[in-house]
Amino acid sequence: MDIIRIQNMSFYGHHGVEASERELGGIFHVDVELGLDLHAAGESDAIADTVDYKAVYELVAEVQRGNRFRLIEAFAHAVAEGILANFEIEQVTVRVRKASVPLGGLIDHTEVEITRSAR
């Protein structure tokens, strides 16, 4: 299986467990790894034989914009399910990072990684 990676897509969103997080919002970073066979795309050099990166970005942006998740786990799951439903791939891994998490101390970010396969 080959991999396409789109890394560090950045969004401002209103997701979080705490009401203040949902009200004020914060920065979220998303990576996706798409598992598929890229042999045909390598030979043809045609976008029709691969996944359009812009379309994937737009799907992630729409999932982020159209929802207010309490958990980044749910955010990652929704992105994965959306990608699997809209693109011909075998597997997707989604990582969502959240900065400024109110844990009572200084941290860089929290991150969730999920992997889902086509059924």
Backbone as CSV, one residue per row, in Angstrom:
resi,resn,N_x,N_y,N_z,CA_x,CA_y,CA_z,C_x,C_y,C_z
1,MET,0.848,-1.177,0.000,0.000,0.000,0.000,0.893,1.239,0.000
2,ASP,0.511,2.201,-0.822,1.217,3.477,-0.887,0.519,4.478,0.037
3,ILE,1.198,5.567,0.316,0.679,6.563,1.263,0.758,7.964,0.657
4,ILE,-0.312,8.709,0.782,-0.325,10.152,0.531,-0.490,10.812,1.896
5,ARG,0.362,11.776,2.203,0.257,12.507,3.473,-0.045,13.981,3.206
6,ILE,-1.007,14.491,3.929,-1.291,15.928,3.947,-1.133,16.326,5.405
7,GLN,-0.121,17.137,5.690,0.255,17.364,7.076,0.088,18.815,7.509
8,ASN,-0.299,18.929,8.767,-0.360,20.197,9.481,-1.352,21.199,8.887
9,MET,-2.515,20.690,8.465,-3.589,21.604,8.086,-4.000,22.318,9.374
10,SER,-4.115,23.621,9.330,-4.387,24.395,10.544,-5.734,25.096,10.438
11,PHE,-6.492,25.017,11.534,-7.831,25.592,11.577,-8.069,26.258,12.928
12,TYR,-8.906,27.274,12.926,-9.391,27.857,14.169,-10.787,27.305,14.378
13,GLY,-11.004,26.635,15.500,-12.293,26.009,15.734,-12.769,26.177,17.156
14,HIS,-14.014,25.841,17.376,-14.663,25.986,18.684,-15.001,24.606,19.229
15,HIS,-13.967,23.840,19.511,-14.114,22.475,20.000,-13.505,22.379,21.389
16,GLY,-14.103,21.552,22.238,-13.530,21.325,23.556,-14.569,20.882,24.557
17,VAL,-14.090,20.298,25.631,-14.960,19.828,26.702,-15.499,21.011,27.511
18,GLU,-14.625,21.939,27.805,-15.007,23.104,28.620,-15.793,24.109,27.784
19,ALA,-16.805,24.712,28.391,-17.616,25.723,27.701,-16.751,26.875,27.204
20,SER,-15.743,27.255,27.981,-14.865,28.362,27.579,-14.095,28.022,26.301
21,GLU,-13.716,26.760,26.135,-13.009,26.343,24.914,-13.932,26.474,23.699
22,ARG,-15.178,26.071,23.879,-16.138,26.135,22.779,-16.520,27.578,22.457
23,GLU,-16.484,28.429,23.467,-16.825,29.836,23.246,-15.669,30.604,22.605
24,LEU,-14.477,30.485,23.191,-13.323,31.251,22.711,-12.676,30.655,21.471
25,GLY,-12.688,29.343,21.369,-12.049,28.676,20.237,-10.558,28.528,20.421
26,GLY,-9.944,27.856,19.474,-8.505,27.635,19.525,-7.991,27.052,18.223
27,ILE,-6.702,26.820,18.198,-6.021,26.308,17.004,-5.988,24.782,17.038
28,PHE,-6.304,24.191,15.887,-6.257,22.743,15.705,-5.439,22.446,14.461
29,HIS,-4.633,21.400,14.535,-3.821,20.956,13.401,-4.230,19.536,13.062
30,VAL,-4.347,19.258,11.773,-4.810,17.952,11.319,-3.840,17.402,10.272
31,ASP,-3.481,16.128,10.439,-2.715,15.386,9.435,-3.592,14.244,8.952
32,VAL,-3.501,13.933,7.664,-4.151,12.726,7.163,-3.144,11.926,6.357
33,GLU,-3.242,10.614,6.491,-2.456,9.683,5.675,-3.447,8.790,4.954
34,LEU,-3.370,8.796,3.651,-4.281,8.020,2.823,-3.537,6.812,2.274
35,GLY,-4.047,5.633,2.548,-3.439,4.406,2.046,-4.184,3.907,0.827
36,LEU,-3.473,3.783,-0.279,-4.071,3.341,-1.530,-2.975,2.887,-2.481
37,ASP,-3.369,2.314,-3.587,-2.420,1.876,-4.607,-2.210,3.030,-5.590
38,LEU,-0.994,3.547,-5.668,-0.679,4.681,-6.539,0.039,4.265,-7.821
39,HIS,0.027,2.971,-8.109,0.725,2.471,-9.297,0.194,3.147,-10.571
40,ALA,-1.121,3.177,-10.747,-1.704,3.769,-11.960,-1.353,5.248,-12.077
41,ALA,-1.408,5.985,-10.954,-1.069,7.410,-10.989,0.393,7.623,-11.349
42,GLY,1.262,6.737,-10.846,2.679,6.846,-11.171,2.946,6.649,-12.649
43,GLU,2.198,5.752,-13.267,2.386,5.494,-14.704,1.702,6.544,-15.577
44,SER,0.504,6.970,-15.185,-0.273,7.865,-16.055,0.041,9.347,-15.860
45,ASP,0.496,9.721,-14.670,0.704,11.123,-14.319,-0.596,11.916,-14.435
46,ALA,-1.727,11.241,-14.152,-3.047,11.862,-14.269,-3.722,11.936,-12.903
47,ILE,-4.306,13.092,-12.605,-4.968,13.263,-11.319,-6.155,12.324,-11.155
48,ALA,-6.726,11.891,-12.248,-7.866,10.963,-12.180,-7.468,9.627,-11.557
49,ASP,-6.174,9.327,-11.526,-5.692,8.055,-10.991,-5.178,8.162,-9.557
50,THR,-5.469,9.278,-8.903,-5.028,9.462,-7.516,-6.140,10.171,-6.743
51,VAL,-5.820,10.695,-5.580,-6.760,11.460,-4.771,-6.383,12.930,-4.880
52,ASP,-7.368,13.766,-5.118,-7.160,15.203,-5.232,-6.930,15.787,-3.839
53,TYR,-5.723,16.261,-3.563,-5.367,16.780,-2.242,-6.261,17.945,-1.835
54,LYS,-6.592,18.793,-2.808,-7.439,19.950,-2.504,-8.814,19.492,-2.026
55,ALA,-9.359,18.464,-2.641,-10.669,17.945,-2.232,-10.615,17.373,-0.815
56,VAL,-9.502,16.732,-0.467,-9.342,16.212,0.898,-9.278,17.373,1.878
57,TYR,-8.484,18.387,1.565,-8.392,19.567,2.433,-9.767,20.192,2.639
58,GLU,-10.515,20.352,1.558,-11.839,20.965,1.659,-12.777,20.133,2.523
59,LEU,-12.693,18.811,2.448,-13.520,17.955,3.295,-13.155,18.140,4.767
60,VAL,-11.862,18.147,5.074,-11.423,18.341,6.461,-11.895,19.699,6.972
61,ALA,-11.741,20.732,6.148,-12.168,22.079,6.538,-13.675,22.118,6.797
62,GLU,-14.449,21.442,5.975,-15.902,21.433,6.154,-16.303,20.690,7.421
63,VAL,-15.668,19.560,7.701,-15.952,18.831,8.944,-15.646,19.732,10.136
64,GLN,-14.534,20.427,10.094,-14.126,21.304,11.190,-15.093,22.470,11.342
65,ARG,-15.432,23.104,10.225,-16.313,24.282,10.242,-17.742,23.943,10.642
66,GLY,-18.205,22.791,10.209,-19.610,22.447,10.375,-19.973,21.793,11.696
67,ASN,-19.023,21.669,12.605,-19.267,20.962,13.860,-18.606,21.674,15.029
68,ARG,-19.106,21.371,16.210,-18.468,21.797,17.462,-18.294,20.537,18.297
69,PHE,-17.132,19.942,18.166,-16.848,18.694,18.864,-16.404,18.967,20.295
70,ARG,-16.821,18.118,21.201,-16.312,18.181,22.568,-14.943,17.501,22.634
71,LEU,-14.775,16.437,21.868,-13.543,15.644,21.906,-12.823,15.680,20.559
72,ILE,-11.493,15.776,20.604,-10.748,15.683,19.346,-10.821,14.264,18.789
73,GLU,-11.151,13.299,19.627,-11.377,11.939,19.156,-12.551,11.910,18.171
74,ALA,-13.623,12.630,18.500,-14.792,12.693,17.620,-14.477,13.464,16.340
75,PHE,-13.684,14.510,16.457,-13.242,15.286,15.299,-12.460,14.375,14.349
76,ALA,-11.488,13.653,14.859,-10.681,12.758,14.030,-11.542,11.673,13.393
77,HIS,-12.461,11.109,14.160,-13.349,10.066,13.638,-14.207,10.593,12.488
78,ALA,-14.772,11.789,12.648,-15.610,12.378,11.601,-14.812,12.639,10.330
79,VAL,-13.578,13.091,10.473,-12.716,13.297,9.305,-12.439,11.972,8.611
80,ALA,-12.074,10.956,9.380,-11.772,9.641,8.798,-12.981,9.069,8.060
81,GLU,-14.142,9.118,8.703,-15.354,8.581,8.070,-15.707,9.354,6.807
82,GLY,-15.547,10.673,6.829,-15.811,11.480,5.644,-14.884,11.158,4.495
83,ILE,-13.613,10.963,4.808,-12.640,10.624,3.761,-12.952,9.256,3.172
84,LEU,-13.223,8.272,4.029,-13.538,6.933,3.526,-14.800,6.929,2.667
85,ALA,-15.767,7.768,3.006,-17.022,7.807,2.256,-16.889,8.521,0.911
86,ASN,-15.879,9.374,0.775,-15.789,10.213,-0.419,-14.620,9.932,-1.357
87,PHE,-13.689,9.098,-0.927,-12.512,8.836,-1.756,-12.247,7.338,-1.827
88,GLU,-11.727,6.892,-2.947,-11.429,5.478,-3.126,-10.044,5.176,-2.553
89,ILE,-10.040,4.890,-1.261,-8.808,4.554,-0.564,-9.052,3.308,0.270
90,GLU,-7.959,2.668,0.680,-8.063,1.460,1.487,-8.050,1.753,2.979
91,GLN,-7.309,2.800,3.353,-7.112,3.094,4.769,-6.821,4.570,4.949
92,VAL,-7.209,5.107,6.105,-6.891,6.494,6.430,-6.448,6.565,7.889
93,THR,-5.410,7.348,8.119,-4.983,7.689,9.466,-5.149,9.192,9.618
94,VAL,-5.781,9.591,10.720,-6.013,11.007,10.989,-5.400,11.332,12.344
95,ARG,-4.640,12.410,12.383,-4.109,12.943,13.633,-4.667,14.350,13.820
96,VAL,-5.218,14.604,14.997,-5.699,15.939,15.344,-4.926,16.397,16.572
97,ARG,-4.325,17.583,16.473,-3.591,18.187,17.578,-4.319,19.446,18.034
98,LYS,-4.332,19.624,19.338,-4.971,20.803,19.923,-3.967,21.498,20.825
99,ALA,-3.750,22.775,20.558,-2.861,23.584,21.391,-3.677,24.202,22.525
100,SER,-3.003,24.698,23.510,-3.627,25.432,24.618,-4.726,24.633,25.315
101,VAL,-4.420,23.422,25.679,-5.384,22.584,26.386,-5.319,22.912,27.876
102,PRO,-6.457,23.193,28.500,-6.454,23.575,29.915,-6.276,22.363,30.835
103,LEU,-5.031,21.978,31.052,-4.731,20.821,31.895,-4.132,21.222,33.240
104,GLY,-3.981,22.494,33.474,-3.433,22.943,34.741,-1.921,23.093,34.735
105,GLY,-1.311,22.978,33.570,0.136,23.130,33.441,0.479,23.419,31.997
106,LEU,1.750,23.656,31.742,2.202,23.977,30.391,2.439,22.708,29.576
107,ILE,1.838,22.657,28.413,2.095,21.588,27.446,2.113,22.208,26.060
108,ASP,2.723,21.508,25.115,2.739,21.977,23.733,1.380,21.739,23.080
109,HIS,0.895,20.501,23.151,-0.397,20.162,22.565,-0.807,18.756,23.006
110,THR,-2.061,18.427,22.750,-2.521,17.044,22.874,-2.779,16.552,21.459
111,GLU,-2.703,15.237,21.276,-2.886,14.674,19.942,-3.624,13.348,20.036
112,VAL,-4.520,13.137,19.086,-5.220,11.871,18.929,-4.902,11.357,17.528
113,GLU,-4.639,10.061,17.422,-4.414,9.417,16.134,-5.359,8.243,16.009
114,ILE,-6.094,8.200,14.906,-6.972,7.067,14.639,-6.693,6.537,13.245
115,THR,-6.910,5.257,13.057,-6.782,4.627,11.742,-8.069,3.859,11.475
116,ARG,-8.594,4.072,10.281,-9.812,3.384,9.857,-9.568,2.773,8.475
117,SER,-10.220,1.650,8.206,-10.079,0.972,6.923,-11.404,0.938,6.189
118,ALA,-11.326,0.880,4.861,-12.541,0.742,4.045,-13.186,-0.598,4.374
119,ARG,-14.473,-0.631,4.326,-15.202,-1.863,4.676,-15.439,-2.715,3.474
